[in-house]
Amino acid sequence: MLNKVFLIGNLGTNPETRYTQDGTCVCNIRLATTERYKDRNGDQKKRTEWHKVILWGRLGEIAEQYLIKGSRVFIEGRIETRKWQDKDGNDRYTTEIRASEMKMLGGIGDGVRDSSEDEGIPF
């Protein structure tokens, strides 16, 4: 069986990092991918999909150190669905991408944006 995901997108927020009790880095990023298409009238449209990506260990440390909101990255990984319980004891499910590889795209500082540039950008 094959469970493989390839994404290229932009971070919607700065990375959120925590460490497990044994000191392993766990870094969460929200990645926006945008599909452009034409509707039946021929008008250009775009649809943004948001992905929760988890980076473990050294990969997470690199993401924490170098990525910021707006950074463009390539992610390779697999889809995982995790079950958890909310405060009321109800079962909840979260689907995430567990990254096995990350490549930063663009130059240094490409993630830094002036707030005036953010109009119309989905992150």
VMD Tcl script that draws the C-alpha trace (Angstrom):
set ca {
  {0.00 0.00 0.00}
  {1.12 3.56 -0.63}
  {0.49 6.59 1.59}
  {2.56 9.46 0.18}
  {1.85 13.20 0.05}
  {3.71 15.98 -1.78}
  {2.79 19.60 -1.04}
  {4.15 23.00 -2.04}
  {2.64 25.91 -0.19}
  {3.04 28.83 2.18}
  {2.92 28.86 5.97}
  {-0.21 30.54 7.27}
  {1.28 31.19 10.71}
  {4.65 30.97 12.40}
  {5.61 27.40 13.40}
  {4.41 26.15 16.81}
  {6.98 24.00 18.57}
  {6.97 21.87 21.69}
  {9.26 19.21 23.07}
  {8.32 15.77 24.35}
  {9.46 14.61 27.79}
  {12.47 12.91 26.22}
  {13.47 16.15 24.44}
  {12.21 15.35 20.92}
  {11.10 18.41 18.95}
  {7.54 18.41 17.57}
  {6.81 21.32 15.23}
  {3.33 22.07 13.83}
  {2.83 24.22 10.75}
  {-0.30 25.26 8.86}
  {0.36 25.08 5.14}
  {-1.84 26.72 2.50}
  {-1.93 25.27 -1.01}
  {-3.86 27.10 -3.70}
  {-5.43 25.60 -6.81}
  {-6.27 27.90 -9.70}
  {-8.96 26.90 -12.16}
  {-11.60 28.27 -14.53}
  {-15.28 27.88 -13.72}
  {-17.89 26.94 -16.32}
  {-18.12 30.61 -17.40}
  {-14.38 30.74 -18.01}
  {-13.71 33.02 -15.03}
  {-10.45 32.48 -13.13}
  {-11.05 31.12 -9.64}
  {-8.82 29.90 -6.85}
  {-9.40 27.56 -3.95}
  {-7.12 27.37 -0.91}
  {-6.75 24.17 1.07}
  {-5.20 24.20 4.56}
  {-3.01 21.35 5.79}
  {-1.79 20.61 9.31}
  {1.79 19.37 9.01}
  {3.79 17.78 11.84}
  {7.60 17.76 11.71}
  {9.46 15.60 14.27}
  {13.03 15.66 15.54}
  {15.73 17.50 13.60}
  {13.25 18.36 10.84}
  {11.10 20.16 13.41}
  {14.11 22.00 14.82}
  {15.03 23.25 11.34}
  {11.45 24.40 10.72}
  {11.38 26.19 14.08}
  {14.65 27.97 13.35}
  {14.14 29.01 9.72}
  {10.44 29.13 8.84}
  {8.06 32.03 9.45}
  {4.58 32.99 8.29}
  {4.63 33.26 4.51}
  {7.61 30.92 3.98}
  {7.23 28.70 0.92}
  {8.10 25.04 1.47}
  {7.97 21.65 -0.17}
  {6.74 18.88 2.13}
  {6.88 15.14 1.55}
  {5.16 12.88 4.03}
  {2.17 10.68 4.74}
  {-1.41 11.22 5.87}
  {-2.24 10.18 9.43}
  {-5.56 10.36 11.26}
  {-5.36 10.68 15.02}
  {-8.19 9.99 17.48}
  {-8.51 12.06 20.66}
  {-11.17 13.02 23.19}
  {-12.44 16.52 23.81}
  {-13.15 17.93 27.28}
  {-16.64 16.37 27.21}
  {-15.26 12.90 26.47}
  {-16.41 12.87 22.83}
  {-14.20 11.15 20.28}
  {-12.65 13.55 17.78}
  {-10.45 12.89 14.78}
  {-7.68 15.00 13.27}
  {-6.08 14.36 9.89}
  {-2.49 15.53 9.59}
  {0.51 15.25 7.32}
  {3.50 13.67 9.06}
  {6.47 15.12 7.20}
  {9.44 12.95 6.30}
  {11.16 15.61 4.19}
  {11.05 19.40 3.93}
  {12.71 21.77 1.48}
  {12.65 25.53 1.93}
  {11.87 27.26 -1.35}
  {12.89 30.80 -2.18}
  {15.60 32.96 -0.66}
  {16.36 34.11 2.84}
  {13.69 36.48 4.10}
  {11.08 35.39 1.56}
  {8.72 34.69 4.45}
  {8.93 38.26 5.75}
  {5.98 40.27 4.51}
  {4.95 43.84 4.90}
  {1.39 43.91 6.28}
  {0.23 45.88 3.22}
  {1.22 42.90 1.04}
  {-1.10 40.57 2.94}
  {-4.32 41.85 1.36}
  {-5.89 39.05 -0.65}
  {-3.36 36.44 0.49}
  {-5.04 33.49 2.25}
  {-2.64 33.40 5.20}
}
mol new
graphics top color blue
foreach p $ca { graphics top sphere $p radius 0.5 }
foreach p [lrange $ca 0 end-1] q [lrange $ca 1 end] { graphics top cylinder $p $q radius 0.2 }
display resetview
